[in-house]
Amino acid sequence: MNREQLLKKIDTPWAALREAYAGLSEAQLTQAGVTGDWSVSDILAHVSAWENEALTHLPHILEGRRPPKYADLYGGIDAFNALKTRESRALSPAAGLAQLEETHRRLID
């Protein structure tokens, strides 16, 4: 798969994700309970956090290096997710969406 094919493969689900939350109010974006105690904003922040992790670690992987273990850095993936959720909840929904778009833009550029 070349770069153009990969980007096309990423674009379709990305468009579906954006459509899924388009038009939601701030109250709807932040209402807990979509999955567990997470809101739509929490889920979108989760996507953004992991896209950012990909941007951070994929260059190392391509060089043949291993990314650090989340157990060593954060106490595990669940602890990493909890940390990123706490950080994202400090943002307004608009700021969270802007961060999501910016992170995704960096991923596809």
N, C-alpha and C positions, 0 to 999 in steps of 0.2 A: 504494500500500500504506500503510495507516495503522499507527499504533504497535502496536495489538493484533494485527494480522495479522503484523507483523514479529516481535514477541515470540513468537508461536506458531510462526513459521517457524524461529526460533532454538532454541526449546525442544525440538523433536524431535531434532535432531542432538546437542544438549547432553545429553539423557537417554541417547542411545545411547553417547556418549562416556563418561559416568559408569558406565554398565553395563559397558563394555568393560574397565574397570580395577577394578570392584567386587570385593572379596574377594581381591585380590592381596596377597601378603605383602610386607613391606618388602624382602626379598631379591628378589622378583620385580619389584617396582617399580623397583629400582635396578640390575637386571642389564643391562649394556650389550649392544648387538647387536640391538635391536629394529629399528632402522634406522641403518645405519652403526654408530657407536659410541654412539649415544643409547639411553637406557633409556626405559621408560614414563614415569618421573618427568621425564626431560628433555623428552619430547614434551609432557607436560602443562604444564610450565613454559614451553615455547615458546608454547603456546596462551594461557597467562596473560599472557605478555609482550606478545603482539600484541593481546590484548584491552585491556591497559593502554595500549598505543600508540593504539588507537582512542579510548579515553576521553580521552587527552591531546589528540589532534589533530582529532577530528571537530568539536568546537566551532569551531575555526579554519576548517575547511573550510566549515562551514555559514555562516560569516561572509564567505566568499569569499576567505579567505586560503589560501595554500599552506603545507602543513607543511614543516618543514625537510628538507633532503636528507640521507639517511643517509650518503651519501658524504662530506658536509661534517662531519657530527657524529661519525661512527664509523669512517669509511674504507669504508663500504658496508654493505649489508644483511647480508652474511655475517659481517662483523666485529661488527655489532650482535648477531646471533644467537649468535656465539661468546661475547661478553661476557655476555649474559643466561644462557647455559648455565653459564658459570663461576660466576656469582652464584647461580644456583639450586642448583648442586651443593653449595654451602656450607650449604644448608638440609637439615633432616631431611625424609624423605618426608612425614611428618605435617604439618610446617610448609609444605612445598610444596603439598600438597593444600589446606590451609587458605587459602593465598594464592590458589590457583586459584579456590576457591569465593568468596572475598571479591571478587576482581577481577570475576568473572562476575556476582555480585550487584550490584555497582556498575554494570555495563554494562546490566543489564536494569531497574534502578530508574529 
